[in-house]
Amino acid sequence: RTDDVQKAAKAAGLFYAGDPCSGDSCFIGGNVATNAGGNKAVKYGTTRHQVYGIQVVTPKGELTRLGGRLQKNTTGYSLEQLIMGSEGTLGIITEVTLKLMPLPQHVVDLLAVFPTVESAIAIVPKVIKAGVLPTCVEFMDNITVQSIGKFLNEKLPRMEDGNYVIIQVEAENEDDLDNKSVLLDELCVANGALEVLVADPQKIWRARKAFAEAVRHESFIMCKEDVVVPYDKIPDIMKTIEKLSTQYGLVTRTASHAGDGNIHLNILKCDMPEAEWDSKLSGLQAELYTAVYALGGKLSGEH
């Protein structure tokens, strides 16, 4: 599992940057085959940025190696980059050489709580442009926060009215970390945050990674969207999602790798009759996809 790779790297004082929310159930081979993203893609990129080389079984049954333990290589085409993300259609990956880095020693997770979806999501482009390269910037709307709190049977900070933006930053030393934290705190407060907390990393990431399970607990049947837009267009697409949810009378839950423009929109069937569900869902999807492409986005950022 991906979590096991991360733990093994950490035990050796190293760091594997791939961090999909499904890390406790997904595997490295699947991550590479799908070019999985995750929480830390803002700073470190997707899975293909964490891989030096792969071994592949070609459609002819031949075993070949692509890439390798090299920082540079301009000999021929980067075929390993083509294979990664091809989901097994161009070959079966049997071995992966992963990129490991020194384990970050100074890390903080900030939880900025906002009164509205609009104010929360509007901070994302400002954080990215603030001169502090965050490791991740995650968003959850209030109804999703409430759903997760209920599922985990935990009282989350301001879960009754708060929309969450989780910002993780790394630094070279404590002073640098403090300076970055203060800058982000002041930026969020100046833009409407109700409060900015130094979060317990285990608790806040347990909550964030429980999103899929919590929503499934509400409705086993749902549609999972994975749209992605340029990060500065996140406020625009979120307005569209809110408008369409109301327009079609559909229950939605939203979490987002907001720092790279990726939105996980889950549309819940609940007890809606099948014919009504099919009709409303297809209508919402058609308008959503049109809006995504109009903003320069794509239908899927990760899945």
FIZAPA-73354 format. One line per 8 residues: their letters; for each residue x, y, z of N, C-alpha, C. Coordinates in steps of 0.2 Angstrom, whole numbers, plus 5000, padded with zeros to 4 digits. Layout:
A> X Y Z X Y Z X Y Z; ...
# end
This chain:
RTDDVQKA> 5004 4994 5000 5000 5000 5000 5004 5006 5000; 5001 5012 4998 5005 5018 4997 5007 5020 5004; 5003 5020 5009 5004 5021 5016 5010 5018 5019; 5011 5011 5017 5017 5007 5019 5023 5010 5016; 5023 5012 5010 5029 5015 5007 5031 5021 5010; 5026 5025 5012 5028 5032 5016 5031 5030 5023; 5028 5025 5026 5030 5023 5033 5037 5020 5032; 5039 5016 5027 5045 5013 5026 5050 5019 5025
AKAAGLFY> 5049 5024 5021 5053 5029 5019 5054 5033 5025; 5049 5035 5029 5050 5039 5035 5054 5035 5040; 5054 5029 5041 5058 5025 5046 5065 5026 5044; 5067 5027 5037 5074 5028 5035 5076 5035 5035; 5071 5040 5037 5073 5047 5037 5072 5050 5031; 5068 5047 5027 5066 5049 5020 5059 5051 5019; 5057 5053 5013 5050 5056 5012 5048 5054 5005; 5042 5050 5004 5039 5049 4998 5033 5054 4997
AGDPCSGD> 5033 5058 4992 5029 5064 4992 5022 5062 4989; 5021 5056 4986 5014 5054 4984 5010 5053 4990; 5004 5056 4990 5000 5056 4996 4992 5056 4994; 4990 5051 4990 4983 5051 4989 4979 5050 4995; 4973 5052 4995 4969 5052 5001 4967 5044 5003; 4967 5040 4998 4966 5033 4998 4972 5029 5000; 4977 5032 5003 4984 5029 5004 4984 5023 5008; 4978 5022 5012 4978 5016 5016 4975 5010 5013
SCFIGGNV> 4973 5011 5006 4970 5006 5003 4972 5005 4995; 4976 5010 4993 4978 5010 4986 4986 5008 4986; 4988 5006 4980 4995 5003 4980 4999 5007 4975; 5006 5007 4976 5010 5011 4971 5009 5009 4964; 5008 5003 4962 5007 5001 4955 5001 5004 4952; 4996 5005 4956 4990 5008 4954 4991 5016 4953; 4994 5018 4958 4996 5026 4958 5000 5027 4952; 5005 5023 4950 5009 5025 4944 5004 5024 4938
ATNAGGNK> 5000 5018 4937 4996 5017 4932 4991 5022 4930; 4989 5026 4936 4984 5031 4935 4987 5038 4935; 4993 5038 4937 4996 5045 4938 4992 5048 4944; 4991 5045 4949 4987 5048 4955 4990 5054 4957; 4986 5059 4959 4988 5065 4962 4987 5064 4970; 4984 5069 4973 4984 5069 4980 4985 5076 4984; 4986 5075 4990 4986 5081 4994 4992 5086 4993; 4998 5083 4992 5004 5086 4991 5006 5088 4984
AVKYGTTR> 5001 5087 4979 5003 5089 4972 5004 5096 4971; 5002 5101 4975 5003 5108 4974 5011 5109 4974; 5014 5106 4978 5022 5107 4979 5026 5102 4975; 5024 5096 4976 5028 5090 4973 5025 5087 4967; 5020 5089 4964 5017 5086 4958 5014 5079 4959; 5011 5076 4954 5008 5070 4954 5013 5064 4954; 5010 5058 4954 5014 5052 4955 5020 5052 4950; 5019 5054 4943 5024 5054 4938 5030 5058 4940
HQVYGIQV> 5029 5063 4945 5035 5067 4947 5039 5063 4952; 5036 5058 4955 5040 5054 4960 5043 5048 4958; 5043 5047 4951 5046 5041 4949 5052 5042 4944; 5057 5038 4945 5063 5039 4941 5063 5034 4935; 5060 5028 4936 5060 5023 4931 5055 5018 4932; 5053 5014 4927 5049 5008 4928 5051 5002 4924; 5049 4997 4926 5049 4991 4921 5042 4989 4919; 5042 4987 4913 5035 4986 4909 5035 4980 4905
VTPKGELT> 5029 4976 4905 5028 4971 4901 5024 4974 4895; 5027 4974 4889 5024 4977 4883 5018 4972 4881; 5014 4975 4876 5009 4971 4873 5011 4964 4870; 5018 4964 4868 5020 4958 4864 5023 4954 4870; 5023 4955 4876 5025 4951 4881 5032 4952 4883; 5036 4957 4880 5043 4958 4881 5043 4963 4888; 5049 4961 4891 5050 4965 4898 5055 4970 4896; 5054 4976 4898 5058 4982 4896 5059 4987 4902
RLGGRLQK> 5064 4990 4902 5065 4995 4907 5065 5002 4904; 5062 5007 4907 5061 5014 4904 5063 5019 4910; 5067 5024 4908 5070 5028 4913 5075 5025 4918; 5076 5027 4923 5081 5024 4928 5083 5029 4933; 5088 5027 4937 5090 5032 4943 5095 5037 4941; 5092 5041 4936 5096 5047 4933 5092 5054 4935; 5096 5059 4936 5093 5065 4937 5092 5068 4930; 5096 5067 4925 5095 5069 4918 5096 5064 4913
NTTGYSLE> 5092 5064 4908 5092 5059 4902 5089 5062 4896; 5093 5064 4891 5090 5067 4885 5091 5062 4879; 5092 5055 4881 5093 5050 4875 5087 5047 4874; 5084 5049 4868 5077 5046 4866 5071 5049 4869; 5066 5046 4868 5059 5049 4871 5058 5046 4878; 5055 5051 4882 5053 5049 4889 5047 5044 4889; 5048 5038 4887 5042 5034 4886 5039 5032 4893; 5043 5032 4898 5040 5030 4905 5035 5035 4907
QLIMGSEG> 5036 5042 4904 5031 5047 4906 5024 5045 4902; 5025 5042 4896 5019 5040 4892 5015 5034 4895; 5019 5030 4898 5016 5024 4901 5013 5025 4908; 5016 5030 4912 5013 5032 4918 5006 5036 4917; 5001 5033 4919 4994 5037 4918 4990 5033 4913; 4993 5028 4909 4990 5025 4904 4985 5020 4906; 4985 5018 4912 4980 5013 4915 4981 5006 4912; 4987 5004 4911 4988 4998 4908 4986 4997 4901
TLGIITEV> 4984 5002 4897 4983 5001 4890 4989 5000 4886; 4995 5003 4888 5001 5003 4884 5006 4998 4887; 5005 4995 4893 5009 4990 4896 5007 4989 4903; 5010 4984 4906 5009 4982 4913 5015 4984 4917; 5015 4988 4921 5020 4990 4926 5022 4985 4931; 5028 4982 4931 5030 4977 4936 5035 4979 4941; 5038 4985 4940 5043 4987 4945 5044 4995 4944; 5044 4998 4950 5045 5005 4950 5051 5008 4954
TLKLMPLP> 5055 5012 4951 5060 5016 4955 5058 5022 4957; 5056 5023 4964 5053 5029 4967 5058 5034 4969; 5056 5040 4968 5060 5046 4971 5059 5047 4978; 5064 5047 4982 5064 5048 4989 5068 5055 4991; 5065 5058 4996 5069 5065 4997 5070 5065 5005; 5074 5069 5007 5075 5070 5014 5068 5072 5018; 5067 5069 5024 5061 5070 5027 5061 5077 5030; 5055 5081 5028 5055 5088 5030 5055 5088 5038
QHVVDLLA> 5058 5092 5041 5059 5093 5048 5055 5098 5052; 5052 5103 5048 5048 5108 5050 5042 5109 5046; 5037 5107 5049 5030 5107 5045 5025 5109 5050; 5020 5113 5047 5014 5115 5051 5008 5114 5047; 5002 5112 5050 4996 5112 5046 4992 5117 5049; 4989 5122 5045 4985 5128 5048 4978 5126 5045; 4973 5127 5050 4966 5127 5048 4963 5133 5048; 4961 5136 5042 4958 5142 5042 4950 5141 5041
VFPTVESA> 4946 5144 5045 4939 5143 5045 4936 5149 5043; 4932 5148 5038 4928 5154 5034 4921 5153 5035; 4917 5159 5035 4910 5159 5036 4906 5156 5030; 4909 5157 5024 4905 5155 5018 4910 5151 5013; 4907 5148 5009 4911 5144 5003 4914 5149 4999; 4911 5155 4998 4914 5160 4993 4921 5163 4996; 4920 5165 5003 4926 5168 5006 4932 5162 5007; 4930 5156 5008 4935 5151 5009 4938 5150 5003
IAIVPKVI> 4935 5149 4997 4938 5147 4991 4942 5153 4988; 4939 5159 4989 4943 5165 4987 4950 5166 4989; 4951 5163 4995 4958 5163 4998 4963 5159 4994; 4961 5154 4991 4966 5149 4988 4970 5153 4983; 4968 5156 4978 4973 5160 4973 4978 5164 4977; 4975 5168 4982 4979 5172 4986 4985 5169 4990; 4983 5163 4993 4988 5159 4996 4994 5157 4991; 4992 5155 4985 4996 5152 4980 5001 5158 4978
KAGVLPTC> 4998 5164 4978 5002 5170 4975 5006 5174 4981; 5005 5171 4987 5008 5175 4993 5015 5174 4994; 5019 5171 4990 5026 5170 4990 5028 5164 4995; 5023 5161 4997 5024 5155 5002 5022 5149 4998; 5026 5144 4996 5024 5138 4992 5022 5133 4997; 5015 5132 4997 5012 5127 5002 5013 5120 4999; 5013 5116 5004 5014 5109 5002 5007 5106 4999; 5002 5109 5003 4995 5107 5000 4990 5113 5003
VEFMDNIT> 4985 5114 4999 4979 5118 5001 4973 5114 4999; 4969 5112 5004 4963 5108 5004 4957 5112 5006; 4952 5111 5003 4945 5114 5005 4940 5109 5006; 4936 5110 5011 4930 5106 5012 4924 5111 5014; 4918 5111 5011 4913 5115 5013 4910 5113 5019; 4905 5117 5022 4903 5116 5029 4899 5110 5030; 4894 5109 5025 4890 5103 5025 4894 5096 5025; 4900 5097 5021 4905 5091 5021 4908 5090 5028
VQSIGKFL> 4910 5096 5031 4913 5095 5037 4908 5092 5042; 4902 5094 5042 4897 5091 5047 4896 5084 5045; 4896 5082 5039 4895 5075 5037 4901 5071 5040; 4907 5073 5039 4913 5070 5042 4913 5069 5049; 4911 5075 5053 4911 5075 5060 4906 5070 5063; 4901 5070 5059 4895 5065 5062 4898 5058 5060; 4901 5056 5055 4903 5050 5053 4909 5047 5058; 4913 5052 5060 4919 5050 5064 4917 5051 5071
NEKLPRME> 4911 5053 5073 4908 5055 5079 4913 5059 5083; 4915 5064 5080 4920 5069 5083 4918 5076 5082; 4919 5080 5087 4918 5087 5087 4923 5091 5083; 4923 5093 5077 4928 5096 5073 4927 5104 5075; 4933 5108 5074 4932 5115 5075 4927 5118 5071; 4923 5122 5075 4918 5126 5071 4914 5122 5066; 4913 5116 5067 4909 5112 5062 4902 5114 5061; 4899 5118 5066 4892 5120 5065 4892 5125 5060
DGNYVIIQ> 4897 5129 5058 4896 5135 5053 4903 5136 5049; 4908 5132 5050 4914 5133 5047 4915 5130 5040; 4918 5133 5035 4921 5130 5029 4928 5130 5029; 4931 5124 5028 4938 5123 5030 4943 5124 5024; 4948 5128 5025 4954 5128 5021 4960 5125 5025; 4963 5120 5023 4969 5117 5026 4975 5119 5022; 4980 5122 5026 4986 5124 5022 4992 5121 5026; 4996 5117 5022 5002 5114 5025 5008 5117 5022
VEAENEDD> 5012 5119 5026 5019 5122 5024 5025 5119 5027; 5030 5119 5024 5036 5116 5026 5042 5122 5026; 5047 5121 5030 5052 5126 5031 5058 5123 5033; 5064 5127 5032 5070 5125 5033 5072 5125 5041; 5069 5130 5044 5070 5130 5052 5064 5133 5055; 5064 5133 5062 5058 5135 5065 5056 5143 5064; 5061 5147 5063 5060 5154 5062 5057 5155 5055; 5059 5151 5050 5056 5152 5044 5049 5149 5044
LDNKSVLL> 5048 5144 5048 5041 5141 5048 5036 5146 5052; 5039 5149 5057 5035 5154 5061 5033 5160 5056; 5038 5162 5052 5036 5168 5048 5031 5166 5042; 5032 5160 5040 5027 5158 5035 5020 5157 5038; 5020 5155 5044 5013 5154 5047 5010 5161 5049; 5014 5165 5051 5011 5172 5053 5008 5175 5046; 5012 5175 5041 5010 5178 5035 5003 5175 5032; 5003 5168 5033 4997 5165 5030 4991 5167 5035
DELCVANG> 4992 5167 5042 4987 5169 5047 4984 5176 5045; 4989 5180 5044 4987 5187 5043 4983 5188 5036; 4985 5184 5031 4982 5184 5025 4975 5181 5025; 4974 5176 5029 4967 5173 5029 4962 5177 5033; 4965 5180 5039 4961 5184 5043 4959 5191 5039; 4963 5194 5036 4962 5200 5032 4957 5198 5026; 4956 5192 5024 4951 5190 5019 4945 5186 5022; 4944 5187 5028 4937 5185 5031 4937 5179 5035
ALEVLVAD> 4943 5176 5037 4943 5170 5041 4940 5171 5048; 4936 5167 5050 4933 5167 5057 4939 5166 5062; 4943 5161 5061 4949 5160 5065 4954 5156 5061; 4960 5156 5063 4966 5152 5060 4969 5148 5065; 4969 5141 5065 4971 5137 5070 4977 5133 5068; 4982 5132 5072 4987 5127 5071 4984 5120 5073; 4983 5116 5067 4979 5110 5068 4983 5104 5071; 4980 5100 5074 4983 5093 5076 4983 5089 5069
PQKIWRAR> 4989 5088 5067 4990 5085 5060 4986 5078 5059; 4986 5074 5065 4983 5068 5064 4976 5068 5064; 4973 5073 5068 4965 5074 5068 4963 5077 5061; 4966 5082 5059 4964 5086 5053 4964 5082 5047; 4970 5078 5046 4971 5074 5040 4966 5067 5041; 4965 5065 5047 4960 5060 5047 4953 5062 5045; 4951 5068 5047 4945 5071 5044 4945 5072 5037; 4950 5075 5034 4950 5076 5027 4950 5069 5023
KAFAEAVR> 4954 5064 5025 4954 5058 5022 4948 5054 5023; 4943 5056 5027 4937 5052 5028 4932 5054 5024; 4933 5059 5019 4928 5062 5015 4924 5057 5011; 4927 5052 5008 4924 5047 5004 4920 5043 5008; 4922 5040 5013 4918 5036 5018 4912 5039 5021; 4913 5045 5023 4908 5049 5026 4902 5050 5021; 4904 5052 5015 4899 5053 5010 4895 5046 5008; 4899 5041 5008 4896 5035 5006 4891 5032 5012
HESFIMCK> 4893 5034 5018 4888 5033 5023 4881 5036 5023; 4881 5042 5019 4875 5046 5018 4871 5043 5013; 4875 5041 5007 4871 5038 5001 4876 5033 4998; 4874 5027 4998 4878 5022 4994 4879 5023 4987; 4873 5026 4984 4873 5027 4977 4874 5035 4976; 4879 5036 4972 4881 5043 4971 4885 5043 4964; 4886 5049 4962 4890 5051 4956 4896 5055 4958; 4902 5052 4957 4909 5056 4959 4912 5059 4953
EDVVVPYD> 4912 5066 4954 4915 5070 4949 4922 5072 4951; 4927 5073 4946 4934 5075 4948 4936 5080 4944; 4932 5085 4943 4934 5091 4938 4940 5095 4940; 4944 5097 4935 4950 5102 4937 4950 5108 4933; 4951 5113 4936 4952 5120 4932 4958 5123 4934; 4960 5128 4931 4966 5132 4933 4964 5135 4940; 4970 5135 4945 4968 5136 4952 4965 5143 4953; 4966 5148 4949 4963 5154 4950 4956 5154 4947
KIPDIMKT> 4954 5149 4944 4947 5148 4942 4942 5144 4947; 4946 5142 4953 4942 5138 4958 4936 5142 4960; 4936 5149 4962 4930 5152 4964 4925 5152 4959; 4926 5153 4953 4921 5153 4947 4917 5146 4947; 4921 5140 4947 4918 5134 4946 4914 5132 4953; 4916 5134 4958 4913 5133 4965 4906 5137 4964; 4906 5143 4962 4899 5146 4961 4895 5142 4957; 4897 5140 4951 4893 5136 4947 4891 5129 4950
IEKLSTQY> 4895 5126 4954 4893 5120 4957 4887 5121 4962; 4888 5127 4966 4882 5129 4971 4876 5130 4967; 4876 5134 4961 4870 5136 4958 4867 5130 4955; 4871 5125 4952 4868 5119 4949 4865 5115 4954; 4868 5114 4960 4865 5110 4965 4858 5112 4967; 4858 5119 4968 4851 5122 4970 4846 5121 4964; 4849 5122 4958 4844 5122 4952 4841 5115 4951; 4845 5110 4952 4843 5103 4951 4840 5100 4957
GLVTRTAS> 4841 5103 4963 4838 5100 4969 4842 5094 4971; 4849 5094 4969 4853 5088 4971 4857 5089 4977; 4858 5084 4981 4862 5084 4987 4869 5083 4985; 4874 5088 4986 4881 5087 4984 4885 5088 4991; 4891 5085 4990 4896 5086 4995 4903 5087 4991; 4907 5092 4994 4912 5095 4990 4919 5095 4994; 4924 5092 4992 4931 5093 4995 4935 5094 4989; 4941 5097 4990 4945 5099 4984 4952 5100 4986
HAGDGNIH> 4956 5097 4981 4964 5099 4981 4964 5106 4978; 4962 5111 4982 4960 5117 4979 4967 5121 4977; 4972 5119 4979 4979 5122 4977 4981 5121 4970; 4978 5115 4967 4980 5114 4960 4973 5113 4956; 4968 5116 4959 4962 5117 4955 4957 5111 4954; 4959 5105 4958 4955 5099 4957 4949 5099 4962; 4943 5097 4960 4937 5097 4964 4934 5090 4964; 4933 5087 4970 4930 5081 4971 4922 5083 4973
LNILKCDM> 4918 5082 4968 4911 5084 4969 4907 5077 4969; 4904 5075 4975 4900 5069 4975 4893 5071 4975; 4889 5069 4971 4882 5070 4970 4878 5064 4972; 4874 5065 4978 4871 5059 4981 4864 5058 4979; 4862 5052 4978 4856 5050 4976 4851 5050 4982; 4853 5048 4987 4849 5047 4993 4843 5043 4992; 4837 5046 4993 4831 5042 4992 4827 5044 4986; 4830 5048 4981 4827 5050 4975 4825 5045 4970
PEAEWDSK> 4819 5045 4968 4817 5040 4963 4822 5039 4957; 4823 5033 4954 4828 5032 4949 4827 5037 4943; 4821 5037 4940 4820 5041 4934 4822 5048 4935; 4820 5051 4941 4821 5058 4943 4829 5059 4944; 4832 5054 4947 4839 5055 4948 4843 5055 4942; 4841 5050 4937 4845 5050 4931 4844 5057 4927; 4838 5059 4927 4836 5065 4923 4840 5071 4926; 4840 5072 4932 4843 5078 4935 4850 5077 4935
LSGLQAEL> 4853 5071 4936 4860 5071 4936 4863 5072 4929; 4860 5070 4924 4862 5071 4917 4862 5078 4915; 4857 5082 4918 4856 5089 4917 4862 5093 4920; 4863 5091 4926 4868 5095 4930 4875 5093 4927; 4876 5087 4925 4883 5085 4922 4884 5089 4916; 4879 5090 4912 4880 5093 4905 4882 5100 4906; 4879 5104 4911 4880 5111 4912 4887 5112 4916; 4888 5107 4920 4895 5107 4924 4901 5106 4919
YTAVYALG> 4900 5101 4915 4906 5100 4910 4907 5106 4905; 4901 5109 4903 4902 5115 4899 4905 5121 4902; 4904 5122 4909 4907 5127 4913 4914 5125 4914; 4916 5119 4915 4923 5117 4916 4927 5119 4910; 4925 5117 4904 4929 5118 4898 4929 5125 4897; 4924 5129 4898 4924 5136 4897 4929 5140 4901; 4931 5137 4907 4936 5140 4911 4943 5137 4910; 4943 5133 4905 4950 5130 4903 4952 5124 4907
GKLSGEH> 4946 5120 4909 4948 5114 4913 4946 5108 4909; 4947 5102 4913 4946 5096 4911 4941 5092 4915; 4938 5086 4913 4933 5083 4917 4936 5079 4922; 4943 5077 4922 4946 5073 4927 4953 5075 4929; 4954 5077 4935 4961 5078 4937 4965 5073 4940; 4962 5068 4942 4965 5062 4945 4962 5055 4944; 4956 5054 4943 4953 5048 4943 4953 5045 4936
# end
